[in-house]
């Protein structure tokens, strides 16, 4: 009888340990998934801020640089592409394309001394630069969350919990586009 109680006690302890392990791993998978989603939401917040500033910047530049129509139309077109993007990879591609177009638009301002001295342009440019810095920080945080999620998901126990939570697809990293590897040229 004494051995029977000890065996029951050992089984109960093992069951609690197994349940604790299962609960811990399952909860970690859910928490990592939520961190990726939360980090992406912050990236989107900053991208939205950028896209909200663009019409004001474009209109300000239009007043000074009417013949720079192509770049202004491209920025407007790329801005609408981001709004139409349905998933994270499409939004990443649209945001990267728009970032390059914005760089070219800001370079256009170098050709217009009056524009560079205009207070509204300077304020918009400052806000856009601050927003670009915020985007860079949020992209970094998002990629860190993706790295943690993907690493756990691919680990021995993590893959078990990923299948249990139906979170088997690796999260997508936010990567810089190819053209970002070449610095823009500013000519005076």
C-alpha positions in Angstrom: 0.0 0.0 0.0 2.9 2.3 0.9 4.6 1.7 -2.5 1.3 2.3 -4.2 0.9 5.7 -2.7 4.4 6.6 -3.5 3.8 5.5 -7.2 0.6 7.6 -7.3 2.5 10.6 -5.8 5.3 10.3 -8.3 2.7 10.0 -11.2 0.9 13.1 -9.9 4.1 15.1 -9.6 5.2 14.0 -13.2 1.7 14.9 -14.5 2.0 18.4 -13.0 5.5 18.8 -14.4 4.4 17.7 -17.8 1.4 20.0 -17.7 3.6 22.9 -16.5 6.0 22.2 -19.4 3.2 22.1 -21.9 1.6 25.3 -20.5 4.8 27.2 -20.5 5.8 26.2 -24.0 2.3 26.9 -25.4 2.1 30.3 -23.7 5.6 31.2 -24.9 4.6 30.5 -28.5 1.4 32.6 -28.1 3.4 35.4 -26.4 6.1 35.5 -29.2 3.3 35.6 -31.9 1.7 38.5 -30.1 5.0 40.3 -29.9 5.5 40.0 -33.6 2.0 41.3 -34.2 2.5 44.1 -31.8 5.8 45.1 -33.3 4.4 45.1 -36.8 1.5 47.3 -35.6 4.1 49.8 -34.4 5.9 49.7 -37.8 2.5 50.3 -39.4 1.8 53.3 -37.1 5.0 54.9 -38.1 4.5 54.2 -41.8 1.0 55.7 -41.5 2.5 58.8 -40.0 4.9 59.0 -43.0 2.0 58.5 -45.5 0.0 61.2 -43.7 2.8 63.7 -44.1 3.4 63.0 -47.8 0.5 64.9 -49.3 1.6 68.0 -47.4 5.2 67.6 -48.5 4.2 66.9 -52.1 1.9 70.0 -52.2 4.7 72.2 -50.7 7.2 71.0 -53.3 4.6 71.3 -56.1 4.4 75.0 -55.5 8.1 75.4 -56.1 8.9 72.6 -58.5 6.0 72.2 -60.9 8.2 70.7 -63.6 9.3 67.9 -61.3 6.0 66.3 -62.0 7.2 62.7 -62.5 8.7 62.3 -59.0 5.6 63.9 -57.4 3.3 61.5 -59.3 5.5 58.5 -58.4 5.4 59.4 -54.7 1.6 59.8 -54.9 1.2 56.4 -56.7 3.5 54.6 -54.3 1.6 56.1 -51.3 -1.6 54.6 -52.7 0.0 51.2 -53.2 0.8 51.0 -49.5 -2.8 51.7 -48.7 -3.9 48.9 -51.0 -1.4 46.4 -49.7 -3.2 43.4 -48.2 -0.5 41.6 -46.3 2.8 42.2 -44.6 5.1 41.3 -47.5 3.2 43.7 -49.8 3.3 46.5 -47.2 7.0 46.0 -46.8 7.6 46.2 -50.5 5.4 49.3 -50.8 7.1 51.0 -47.9 10.5 50.3 -49.3 9.6 51.7 -52.7 8.1 54.8 -51.2 11.2 55.3 -49.1 13.4 55.5 -52.3 10.9 57.9 -54.0 10.9 60.1 -50.9 14.7 60.3 -51.0 14.6 61.5 -54.6 11.9 64.0 -53.7 14.0 65.4 -50.9 16.9 65.6 -53.3 14.8 67.7 -55.6 14.6 70.3 -52.9 18.4 70.8 -53.2 17.7 72.4 -56.6 15.3 75.0 -55.2 16.9 77.4 -52.7 13.6 79.2 -52.0 12.0 75.8 -51.1 14.8 74.9 -48.7 14.2 78.3 -46.9 10.4 77.9 -46.8 9.4 77.3 -43.1 6.5 74.9 -43.9 8.9 72.8 -46.1 11.5 72.8 -43.4 9.0 71.7 -40.8 7.6 69.0 -43.0 11.1 67.8 -43.8 12.0 67.7 -40.1 8.9 65.7 -39.3 9.6 63.3 -42.1 13.1 62.8 -41.0 11.9 62.1 -37.5 9.4 59.7 -38.8 12.0 57.9 -40.8 14.1 57.5 -37.7 11.0 56.1 -35.8 10.4 53.7 -38.7 13.9 52.5 -38.5 13.6 51.8 -34.8 10.3 50.1 -35.1 11.6 47.9 -38.0 14.5 46.9 -35.8 12.2 46.0 -33.0 9.9 44.1 -35.3 12.8 42.1 -36.8 14.0 41.3 -33.3 10.5 40.0 -32.4 10.5 38.0 -35.7 13.9 36.5 -34.9 12.8 35.4 -31.4 9.5 33.9 -32.8 11.2 32.1 -35.7 14.1 30.8 -33.5 11.6 29.4 -31.0 9.4 28.0 -33.7 12.3 26.1 -35.2 13.6 24.7 -32.0 12.9 21.2 -30.9 10.1 21.9 -28.4 9.1 25.1 -30.2 8.1 23.3 -33.3 5.9 21.1 -31.2 4.1 24.1 -29.7 4.0 25.8 -33.1 2.0 22.9 -34.5 -0.2 22.9 -31.4 -1.0 26.6 -31.9 -1.2 26.4 -35.7 1.6 29.0 -35.9 3.8 27.0 -38.3 4.6 29.8 -40.8 7.8 31.7 -40.0 7.2 35.4 -39.6 8.5 37.7 -42.4 11.5 40.0 -41.8 11.4 43.6 -42.9 14.4 43.8 -45.3 15.8 46.8 -47.0 15.3 46.9 -50.8 18.2 46.4 -53.2 18.3 50.0 -54.2 18.8 51.0 -50.6 22.4 49.7 -50.8 23.3 52.6 -53.0 23.5 56.0 -51.4 21.6 58.7 -53.2 23.8 61.3 -55.0 23.2 65.0 -54.1 24.6 67.5 -56.6 25.0 71.2 -56.0 
